[in-house]
Amino acid sequence: MKLNDQAGILIESPKDFEARGKVAAQCQEGLHLSLPVLVDGMDNKVGDAYAGWPDRIYIVGSDGKIAYKGGPGPGGFSVAEAQKRFATVLEAEAKLAEGERPPPGSAKTPDGASEKASEAKGADK
């Protein structure tokens, strides 16, 4: 919170989903994010399932399987490692689009687990 205070970022914790959506839209606009932003429900079911607090990197392939699961942040994941894995996933996706089969295990996490993103610890969204 101290860094937010220093930067003048003062956002009251949302009390309902509509307010949470407005905060997410404000964040997306302020950070100039061009990728879709998804908002967790007020029950934090997805955040809890993916252990995303305070931050974490996941890469989900087009098949819905987790292709990379970084350690919990801050400092628990390697951005360079995630970038390398992302490049590998993109390459596999391109080959798949060209009709080639992906290499065995290409959609597995570093620890060998292969999970459907929608099934990870009971997340349904």
N, CA and C of each residue as an Amber inpcrd file, in Angstrom:
protein
   375
   0.8080000  -1.1970000   0.0000000   0.0000000   0.0000000   0.0000000
   0.8500000   1.2590000   0.0000000   2.0220000   1.2090000   0.5830000
   2.8300000   2.4160000   0.6750000   3.1780000   2.9530000  -0.7110000
   3.5280000   2.0530000  -1.6540000   3.8570000   2.5040000  -3.0020000
   2.6440000   3.1240000  -3.6780000   1.4750000   2.5320000  -3.4920000
   0.2570000   3.1100000  -4.0470000   0.0150000   4.4990000  -3.4710000
   0.1820000   4.6450000  -2.1700000  -0.0050000   5.9360000  -1.5280000
   0.9680000   6.9660000  -2.1090000   2.2210000   6.5640000  -2.2740000
   3.2310000   7.4680000  -2.8080000   2.9110000   7.8780000  -4.2350000
   2.3080000   6.9730000  -5.0000000   1.9780000   7.2580000  -6.3970000
   0.6200000   7.9340000  -6.5390000  -0.0680000   8.1410000  -5.4280000
  -1.3740000   8.7840000  -5.4810000  -2.4860000   7.8570000  -5.9510000
  -2.2790000   6.5610000  -5.8100000  -3.2960000   5.5790000  -6.2040000
  -4.1100000   5.2500000  -4.9550000  -5.2730000   5.8250000  -4.8820000
  -6.1190000   5.6500000  -3.7120000  -7.4690000   5.1090000  -4.1740000
  -7.6280000   3.8090000  -4.0930000  -8.8550000   3.1530000  -4.5440000
  -9.4650000   2.4080000  -3.3710000 -10.6980000   2.7590000  -3.0710000
 -11.4130000   2.0860000  -1.9980000 -11.7400000   0.6630000  -2.4340000
 -11.6420000  -0.2680000  -1.5150000 -11.9520000  -1.6590000  -1.8200000
 -13.4050000  -1.7800000  -2.2840000 -13.6340000  -2.3560000  -3.4810000
 -15.0040000  -2.4640000  -4.0020000 -15.9020000  -3.2900000  -3.0810000
 -17.1450000  -2.8360000  -2.9570000 -18.1210000  -3.5200000  -2.0990000
 -19.0450000  -4.4400000  -2.8860000 -19.0760000  -4.2860000  -4.2320000
 -19.9190000  -5.1510000  -5.0600000 -19.2360000  -5.3680000  -6.4120000
 -19.8080000  -6.2710000  -7.2140000 -19.1880000  -6.6530000  -8.4820000
 -19.1320000  -5.4840000  -9.4600000 -20.1570000  -4.6670000  -9.4880000
 -20.1670000  -3.5240000 -10.3970000 -19.0070000  -2.5730000 -10.0850000
 -18.8020000  -2.2980000  -8.8110000 -17.6900000  -1.4290000  -8.4030000
 -16.3510000  -2.0790000  -8.7250000 -16.2590000  -3.3880000  -8.5490000
 -15.0180000  -4.1120000  -8.8660000 -14.7190000  -4.0100000 -10.3620000
 -15.7570000  -4.1130000 -11.1810000 -15.5970000  -3.9750000 -12.6280000
 -15.1100000  -2.5950000 -13.0220000 -15.6150000  -1.5750000 -12.3400000
 -15.1910000  -0.1990000 -12.6230000 -13.7140000  -0.0050000 -12.2610000
 -13.2900000  -0.5900000 -11.1640000 -11.8770000  -0.4930000 -10.7670000
 -10.9990000  -1.2050000 -11.8040000 -11.4460000  -2.3770000 -12.2620000
 -10.6860000  -3.1170000 -13.2770000 -10.5820000  -2.3130000 -14.5700000
 -11.6810000  -1.6790000 -14.9860000 -11.6670000  -0.8630000 -16.2020000
 -10.7260000   0.3250000 -16.0430000 -10.7370000   0.9200000 -14.8500000
  -9.8480000   2.0510000 -14.5550000  -8.3820000   1.5950000 -14.6310000
  -8.1100000   0.4340000 -14.0940000  -6.7530000  -0.1190000 -14.1390000
  -6.3420000  -0.4010000 -15.5880000  -7.2320000  -1.0270000 -16.3420000
  -6.9290000  -1.3560000 -17.7350000  -6.6220000  -0.0900000 -18.5380000
  -7.4220000   0.9270000 -18.3320000  -7.2200000   2.1830000 -19.0450000
  -5.9300000   2.8650000 -18.5910000  -5.7210000   2.9350000 -17.2830000
  -4.5460000   3.6100000 -16.7480000  -3.2340000   2.9450000 -17.1350000
  -3.2650000   1.6240000 -17.2740000  -2.0570000   0.8830000 -17.6470000
  -1.9630000   0.6430000 -19.1540000  -2.9630000   1.1190000 -19.8960000
  -3.0010000   0.9710000 -21.3570000  -2.9060000  -0.5070000 -21.7700000
  -3.6650000  -1.3510000 -21.0850000  -3.6550000  -2.7850000 -21.3890000
  -4.5180000  -3.0650000 -22.6090000  -3.9730000  -3.7760000 -23.5720000
  -4.7360000  -4.0960000 -24.7750000  -5.3260000  -5.5070000 -24.7260000
  -4.9480000  -6.2810000 -23.7330000  -5.4910000  -7.6220000 -23.6100000
  -6.7480000  -7.5960000 -22.7530000  -7.5970000  -8.6170000 -22.9100000
  -8.8280000  -8.6270000 -22.1100000  -8.5340000  -8.6950000 -20.6150000
  -9.3480000  -8.0210000 -19.8450000  -9.2300000  -8.0540000 -18.3900000
 -10.4670000  -8.7630000 -17.8560000 -10.2540000  -9.8220000 -17.1080000
 -11.3500000 -10.5700000 -16.5140000 -11.4420000 -10.2110000 -15.0380000
 -12.6540000 -10.1370000 -14.5300000 -12.8700000  -9.7210000 -13.1530000
 -13.4380000 -10.8900000 -12.3580000 -12.7910000 -11.2120000 -11.2630000
 -13.2390000 -12.2790000 -10.3770000 -14.5020000 -11.8350000  -9.6410000
 -15.3270000 -12.7960000  -9.2630000 -16.5220000 -12.4970000  -8.4810000
 -16.1520000 -12.0350000  -7.0870000 -17.1230000 -11.5520000  -6.3740000
 -16.8820000 -11.0530000  -5.0270000 -16.4620000 -12.1630000  -4.0690000
 -16.7030000 -13.4230000  -4.4560000 -16.2800000 -14.5520000  -3.6230000
 -14.8050000 -14.8920000  -3.8230000 -14.1510000 -14.2340000  -4.7840000
 -12.7300000 -14.4410000  -5.0910000 -12.3960000 -15.8930000  -5.4190000
 -13.3410000 -16.6200000  -5.9700000 -13.1730000 -18.0450000  -6.2400000
 -11.9890000 -18.3350000  -7.1710000 -11.8600000 -17.5600000  -8.2290000
 -10.7670000 -17.7910000  -9.1740000  -9.4330000 -17.4050000  -8.5460000
  -9.3880000 -16.2590000  -7.8820000  -8.1590000 -15.8370000  -7.2190000
  -7.6900000 -16.8520000  -6.1930000  -8.6340000 -17.4030000  -5.4410000
  -8.2860000 -18.4220000  -4.4470000  -7.7990000 -19.7020000  -5.1200000
  -8.4680000 -20.1020000  -6.1990000  -8.1050000 -21.3470000  -6.8900000
  -6.7090000 -21.2780000  -7.5010000  -6.3590000 -20.1140000  -8.0300000
  -5.0600000 -19.9650000  -8.6740000  -3.9960000 -19.3780000  -7.7530000
  -4.3440000 -19.1040000  -6.5180000  -3.3960000 -18.5230000  -5.5570000
  -2.6960000 -17.3150000  -6.1760000  -3.4970000 -16.4010000  -6.7050000
  -2.9760000 -15.2710000  -7.4480000  -2.5590000 -14.0660000  -6.6320000
  -2.6730000 -14.1180000  -5.3130000  -2.3200000 -12.9510000  -4.5070000
  -0.9260000 -13.0870000  -3.9490000  -0.0570000 -12.1200000  -3.9680000
  -0.3000000 -10.8020000  -4.5130000  -0.1800000 -10.7570000  -6.0380000
   0.6130000 -11.6350000  -6.6270000   0.6620000 -11.7330000  -8.0840000
   1.2530000 -13.0720000  -8.4870000   0.9290000 -13.4900000  -9.6800000
   1.3820000 -14.7870000 -10.1730000   1.2160000 -14.7920000 -11.6860000
   2.0540000 -15.5240000 -12.3740000   1.9650000 -15.6270000 -13.8310000
   1.4880000 -17.0240000 -14.2060000   0.4170000 -17.0670000 -14.9900000
  -0.0740000 -18.3030000 -15.5930000  -0.1420000 -18.0790000 -17.0950000
   0.1700000 -19.1100000 -17.8540000  -0.0440000 -19.0880000 -19.2980000
  -0.9930000 -20.2410000 -19.6010000  -2.1080000 -19.9160000 -20.2410000
  -3.1160000 -20.9150000 -20.5790000  -3.1270000 -21.0540000 -22.0940000
  -2.9500000 -22.2720000 -22.5660000  -2.9640000 -22.5280000 -24.0010000
  -4.3640000 -22.4480000 -24.5750000  -4.4570000 -22.4380000 -25.8900000
  -5.7620000 -22.3520000 -26.5370000  -6.6000000 -23.6040000 -26.2880000
  -5.9530000 -24.6690000 -25.8110000  -6.6780000 -25.8920000 -25.4690000
  -7.2660000 -25.8260000 -24.0630000  -7.0360000 -24.7070000 -23.3720000
  -7.5720000 -24.5310000 -22.0260000  -6.7090000 -25.1430000 -20.9480000
  -5.5590000 -25.6800000 -21.2940000  -4.6620000 -26.2870000 -20.3070000
  -3.6060000 -25.2830000 -19.8650000  -3.2390000 -25.3950000 -18.6080000
  -2.2000000 -24.5190000 -18.0720000  -0.8600000 -24.9530000 -18.6470000
  -0.2220000 -24.0200000 -19.3610000   1.0620000 -24.3020000 -19.9950000
   2.2250000 -23.8220000 -19.1260000   1.9570000 -22.8960000 -18.2280000
   2.9960000 -22.3980000 -17.3280000   2.3410000 -21.8930000 -16.0560000
   2.9190000 -22.2590000 -14.9410000   2.4520000 -21.8040000 -13.6370000
   3.6740000 -21.3110000 -12.8760000   3.7800000 -19.9940000 -12.7430000
   4.8940000 -19.4230000 -12.0040000   4.6660000 -19.5070000 -10.5150000
   5.6960000 -19.3080000  -9.7660000   5.5790000 -19.3020000  -8.3190000
   4.8890000 -18.0360000  -7.8480000   4.4330000 -18.0100000  -6.6010000
   3.7570000 -16.8210000  -6.0900000   4.7170000 -15.6380000  -5.9940000
   4.2080000 -14.4650000  -6.2820000   5.0280000 -13.2660000  -6.2460000
   4.8790000 -12.5360000  -4.9290000   5.5410000 -11.4530000  -4.7490000
   6.5560000 -11.0020000  -5.6900000   7.8480000 -11.7830000  -5.5100000
   8.5360000 -11.9600000  -6.5650000   9.8260000 -12.6410000  -6.5230000
   9.7650000 -14.1440000  -6.6080000   8.5780000 -14.7270000  -6.6380000
   8.4630000 -16.1780000  -6.6850000   8.4350000 -16.7410000  -8.0850000
   8.4320000 -15.8540000  -9.0730000   8.4410000 -16.3120000 -10.4550000
   9.5000000 -15.5550000 -11.2240000   9.8800000 -16.1200000 -12.3400000
  10.8890000 -15.5020000 -13.1860000  10.2080000 -15.0050000 -14.4620000
  10.2640000 -13.7120000 -14.7000000   9.6740000 -13.1550000 -15.9110000
  10.3720000 -13.7430000 -17.1410000  11.6910000 -13.8910000 -17.0820000
  12.4320000 -14.4590000 -18.2110000  11.9750000 -15.8940000 -18.4890000
  11.7710000 -16.6650000 -17.4390000  11.2900000 -18.0390000 -17.5900000
   9.8930000 -18.0510000 -18.2150000   9.0280000 -17.1630000 -17.7570000
   7.6670000 -17.0800000 -18.3050000   7.7020000 -16.6570000 -19.7690000
   8.5700000 -15.7130000 -20.1090000   8.6840000 -15.2810000 -21.5060000
   9.1560000 -16.4210000 -22.3910000  10.1220000 -17.1910000 -21.9030000
  10.6210000 -18.3310000 -22.6690000   9.5090000 -19.3530000 -22.8810000
   8.7630000 -19.6380000 -21.8230000   7.6650000 -20.5980000 -21.9260000
   6.5740000 -20.0830000 -22.8520000   6.3030000 -18.7720000 -22.7920000
   5.3000000 -18.1740000 -23.6580000   5.6990000 -18.3330000 -25.1240000
   6.9700000 -18.1090000 -25.4250000   7.4590000 -18.2850000 -26.8010000
   7.2800000 -19.7340000 -27.2460000   7.5550000 -20.6830000 -26.3520000
   7.3870000 -22.0990000 -26.6640000   5.9220000 -22.4210000 -26.9360000
   5.0340000 -21.8690000 -26.1180000   3.5940000 -22.1010000 -26.3030000
   3.1380000 -21.5120000 -27.6310000   3.5770000 -20.2950000 -27.9520000
   3.1970000 -19.6700000 -29.2200000   3.6840000 -20.4900000 -30.4070000
   4.8870000 -21.0020000 -30.3020000   5.4420000 -21.8320000 -31.3790000
   4.6130000 -23.1090000 -31.5570000   4.2620000 -23.7450000 -30.4410000
   3.4380000 -24.9550000 -30.5000000   2.0530000 -24.6410000 -31.0650000
   1.4810000 -23.4960000 -30.6780000   0.1650000 -23.0920000 -31.1890000
   0.2270000 -22.8640000 -32.6960000   1.3030000 -22.2350000 -33.1670000
   1.4590000 -21.9790000 -34.5990000   1.5690000 -23.2960000 -35.3720000
   2.3410000 -24.2380000 -34.8460000   2.4720000 -25.5390000 -35.4990000
   1.1440000 -26.2720000 -35.5220000   0.4070000 -26.1620000 -34.4440000
  -0.9050000 -26.7980000 -34.3710000  -1.8370000 -26.1920000 -35.4200000
  -1.7720000 -24.8780000 -35.5770000  -2.5980000 -24.2010000 -36.5700000
  -2.2320000 -24.6410000 -37.9860000  -0.9540000 -25.0270000 -38.1780000
  -0.4910000 -25.5000000 -39.4820000  -0.7550000 -26.9840000 -39.6760000
  -1.3560000 -27.6210000 -38.6740000  -1.7080000 -29.0310000 -38.7980000
  -0.7340000 -30.0000000 -38.1590000   0.3220000 -29.4840000 -37.5430000
   1.2750000 -30.3590000 -36.8730000   0.7970000 -30.6640000 -35.4580000
   1.1680000 -31.8140000 -34.9510000   0.8260000 -32.1630000 -33.5640000
   1.8420000 -31.5370000 -32.6220000   1.3920000 -31.0110000 -31.4700000
   2.3410000 -30.4560000 -30.4940000   3.1630000 -31.5740000 -29.8650000
   4.3710000 -31.2490000 -29.4020000   5.1900000 -32.2810000 -28.7640000
   4.5430000 -32.7710000 -27.4770000   4.7510000 -34.0420000 -27.1460000
   4.1700000 -34.5670000 -25.8960000   4.6030000 -33.7250000 -24.7060000
   3.6550000 -33.4380000 -23.8290000   3.9560000 -32.6890000 -22.6080000
   4.0460000 -31.1950000 -22.7930000   3.6800000 -30.6820000 -23.9850000
   3.8360000 -29.2450000 -24.2240000   2.8800000 -28.3980000 -23.4110000
   1.8340000 -28.9840000 -22.8750000   0.8750000 -28.2130000 -22.0830000
   0.9840000 -28.5550000 -20.6100000   2.1750000 -28.8990000 -20.1620000
   2.3670000 -29.2430000 -18.7550000   3.0650000 -28.1200000 -18.0210000
   2.7980000 -28.0370000 -16.7540000   3.4510000 -27.0480000 -15.9090000
   4.8760000 -27.5290000 -15.6270000   5.7520000 -26.6350000 -15.1400000
   7.1220000 -27.0390000 -14.8510000   7.2130000 -28.2270000 -13.8830000
   6.2250000 -28.3860000 -13.0120000   6.2710000 -29.5060000 -12.0740000
   5.6380000 -30.7780000 -12.6440000   5.2510000 -30.7330000 -13.9440000
   4.7380000 -31.9280000 -14.6060000   3.2310000 -32.0780000 -14.5630000
   2.5380000 -31.2120000 -13.8530000   1.0770000 -31.3230000 -13.7740000
   0.4630000 -30.8040000 -15.0630000  -0.5840000 -31.4400000 -15.5130000
  -1.3210000 -30.9750000 -16.6780000  -2.7620000 -30.7950000 -16.2460000
  -3.2200000 -29.5400000 -16.2070000  -4.5520000 -29.2440000 -15.7000000
  -5.3330000 -28.4490000 -16.7230000  -6.6220000 -28.6730000 -16.7600000
  -7.5030000 -27.7960000 -17.5030000  -7.6360000 -26.5320000 -16.6720000
  -7.5320000 -25.3800000 -17.3010000  -7.6360000 -24.1240000 -16.5440000
  -8.9520000 -24.0480000 -15.7990000 -10.0180000 -24.5490000 -16.4010000
 -11.3270000 -24.4630000 -15.7570000 -11.4910000 -25.4330000 -14.6100000
 -10.5680000 -26.3860000 -14.4850000 -10.6710000 -27.3770000 -13.4250000
  -9.6920000 -27.1580000 -12.2900000  -8.8070000 -26.1860000 -12.4380000
  -7.7640000 -25.9530000 -11.4500000  -8.3820000 -25.6280000 -10.0940000
  -8.1990000 -26.5140000  -9.1690000  -8.6690000 -26.3380000  -7.7930000
 -10.1320000 -25.8970000  -7.7380000 -10.9530000 -26.4090000  -8.6600000
 -12.3810000 -26.1580000  -8.5950000 -12.8370000 -24.8670000  -9.2430000
 -11.9500000 -24.1290000  -9.9120000 -12.3750000 -22.8870000 -10.5710000
 -13.2840000 -23.2380000 -11.7300000 -14.3670000 -22.5010000 -11.8860000
 -15.2560000 -22.7750000 -12.9940000 -15.3690000 -21.6080000 -13.9410000
 -14.5760000 -20.5740000 -13.7600000 -14.5930000 -19.4280000 -14.6800000
 -13.1960000 -18.9360000 -14.8990000
